[in-house]
Amino acid sequence: MKKALSLLMVIMLVLGALAACGPNREEGSKSDSGEKKADDANKPEKLVVWEDQEKIGWLDEVGAKFEEETGIKVEVKEVEMATKMKEQLRLDGPAGTGPDVLTLPHDQIGELALAGHIAPLEVDGDIEKRFTESSMTAESYDGKLYGLPKSSETPVFIYNKALMEEAPKTMDEVYTFSKDFTKDGNYGFLALWDNFYFAHAPMGGFGGYVFAEKDGALDPKDLGLNNDGAVEGTEYIQKWYTEGLFPKGIIGENGGSALDGLFGEGKVASVMNGPWSFQGYKDAGIDIGIAAMPKLPNGEPMKTFMGVKGWHVSGYSKNKEWAQKFIEFITQDEYAKLRFEQTQEVPTNQGLIDDPAIADNPGAKAVAEQSQYAVPMPNIPEMGEVWGPMADSLQTVVTGKQEPKAALDAAVKQIQQNIDANHSN
């Protein structure tokens, strides 16, 4: 009897060990592609997804495929992304009426992550490799990933083919062309370089930076906006204004509309602007050419700011695991390509860089090429203290009221004071 009991105990121990070695079904397992399977027992009936206005059409098709594979319905709601999305999340999330998945510009990630409005993600390596490194960096904050990229945008060189045969390779060529072309109300090249979003391109190309990167995170205590490179870049900006190559009206809040108006009237040969401007210029009857920004006089590329739009999981979602599975699903190459074809927003999927849909599209190709040199806009909350002082300093330079070094020193001093006052631990 004792032997029988002993044998039974051995069998039970072996079975227990085998069970321990097997997959934990409650925690999920790995599929053949390396993706974690969400627990069917916790599968929701639906996921609520917030997409940007006038960009939801592609989700009808992709959402239906997700439902076919998982049995989960996808309810899509249009919410204006740039300003309304985060504010509505703050209200609807805690109330239980918010989304499971939403889309955001990457420079809002730090603020929302700190407040717990969006949840960190843990994805497999094959998912990470799907996207360009810079776009994944943009979707990260304080060493953690908070979203998967859906598209990127950055300023590029746009020219009127009737006035300029091809895009110059260097800004020295653009300068020479402008010196000859700029007369009688016509201009060779225009850029909103009193606006720090655009001015960062030459400042960064000469060696300036906003915040230094340290151990994978941005250090708000290390500002590079008045270093030698930033000053040299601002001196380069100053030259275009002091030599009359930029009109006096291209300054301040109305500068963008003035620039667009002149280009649309055929009075400007080339401009620095983003992909959001392409259609408007075409509608104005301009046959536009589009290329990456020409290189600076020091031989370096323009370090334009890059904005990345991404998919995020709400910190209030009760279905975070399935919400992550959804954004992994919809950012696959074939669906990212479908979204591009419908919205013209350039995806950051590495597998699409040479796809004819991108490579044969001049605007998309230029954005993709320029993005190789672009710098993701800092997404830490302290970045909010940079825009105002930098705009003020640049405007004093381009209007001849202050020299670059003094203006940048004043801006950095103000930024540091604002950071100390508003972001101290």
Secondary structure, 3 states (H helix, E strand, C coil): CHHHHHHHHHHHHHHHHHHHHCCCCCCCCECCCCCECCCHHHCCCEEEEEECCCCCHHHHHHHHHHHHHHCCEEEEEECCCCCHHHHHHHHHHHHCCCCCEEEEEHHHHHHHHHCCCECCECCCHHHHCCECHHHHHHCEECCEECCEEEEEECCEEEEECCCCCCCCCEHHHHHHHHHHHCECCEECCECCCCCHHHHHHHHHHCCCEEEEEECCEEEEEEEECCCHHHHHHHHHHHHHHHCCCCCCCCCHHHHHHHHHHHHHCCCECEEEECHHHHHHHHHCCCCEEEECCCECCCCCCCCCEEEEEEEEEECCCCCHHHHHHHHHHHCCHHHHHHHHHHHCCECCEHHHCCCHHHHCCHHHHHHHHHHCCCEECCCCHHHHHCHHHHHHHHHHHHCCCCCHHHHHHHHHHHHHHHHHHHCCC
